[in-house]
Amino acid sequence: MSGDDFITAKECKCACALIECYVTKDGVMLKQLNQSIESELKAYCQKWLCHLSQHNFEHALDLVTVPNNDGTRWGEMEIRKAIFDYYEGGSEFNIENTDIACCTPEFMECNDGRYLFGFYFPVNGEITDLTVEFEFSWVKDGELSATINGIHVL
C-alpha cells in the first residue's frame, strides 16, 4: 500500500481523521485508529456528508465501499432521486454539512459484529425526515467495509 492509496481528511476540510481509509483490490476499506468505534463511525459519516455538502458526489461515493443487500451503491443518482422524491419533484436542493450530533444519530452494534449508524439527512437548511443508514461490516483484522442500506423516510 503506497501513500497515494490513502484518502486523507485534507480532501474534505471539515472531516475528522479518526478513521483511515485506503484502497485495496476489493475497494476502499476503513481501518479503526482508536478505541471508540461509535465516534469513529460518526466521523466517517460526517466526512461523507461534508463531501456531499461540497457537491463532491464522487468522493462521497468512494466512502461507500460495497453495494448494499439490494446491490445499490448510493451514488449521486440515487441520492438525488431520494431527495427529489422527498421534495415531491423539487429539483433544487443543498445538502448541509450539519454536525451529525444535531441530526438525531443512532448507533447500533448487531449480534453478528456489524454496526449500523443512521441519522436524519440535513437538506435545504433543515433536518429532514429522510434517514441515512450506514452499515459497517468487519472484513479482516480491524478493517471495515461501508455501505448505505438506504436513504428514506421511516
Long-range contacts (C-beta under 8 A, 24 or more apart in sequence): 7-59, 7-62, 7-63, 9-47, 11-51, 11-59, 12-47, 12-50, 12-51, 12-54, 12-56, 12-59, 13-50, 14-46, 14-50, 14-53, 14-97, 15-43, 15-46, 15-47, 15-50, 16-43, 16-46, 16-47, 17-43, 18-43, 18-44, 19-43, 19-44, 21-62, 21-63, 26-139, 27-65, 27-66, 27-145, 28-62, 28-63, 28-65, 28-146, 29-65, 29-139, 29-143, 29-144, 29-145, 30-65, 30-136, 30-143, 30-144, 30-145, 30-146, 31-142, 31-143, 31-144, 32-142, 32-144, 37-109, 37-115, 38-107, 38-117, 41-107, 41-115, 41-117, 41-134, 41-136, 42-100, 42-101, 42-105, 42-107, 42-117, 44-134, 44-136, 44-146, 45-100, 45-105, 45-117, 45-119, 45-132, 45-134, 46-97, 46-99, 46-100, 48-134, 49-95, 49-97, 49-98, 49-100, 49-122, 50-97, 52-79, 52-95, 52-97, 53-94, 53-95, 53-96, 53-97, 54-97, 63-146, 64-146, 64-147, 64-148, 65-145, 65-146, 65-147, 66-145, 66-146, 66-147, 67-147, 68-135, 68-147, 68-148, 68-149, 68-150, 69-149, 72-148, 73-147, 73-148, 74-148, 74-150, 74-151, 78-151, 79-151, 82-130, 82-151, 82-152, 83-121, 83-123, 83-130, 86-123, 86-128, 86-129, 86-130, 86-153, 87-124, 93-123, 93-124, 94-123, 94-124, 94-125, 95-121, 95-122, 95-123, 96-122, 96-123, 96-124, 96-125, 97-122, 98-122, 98-127, 102-127, 103-127, 113-137, 113-138, 114-138, 115-144, 116-149, 121-151, 129-153, 129-154
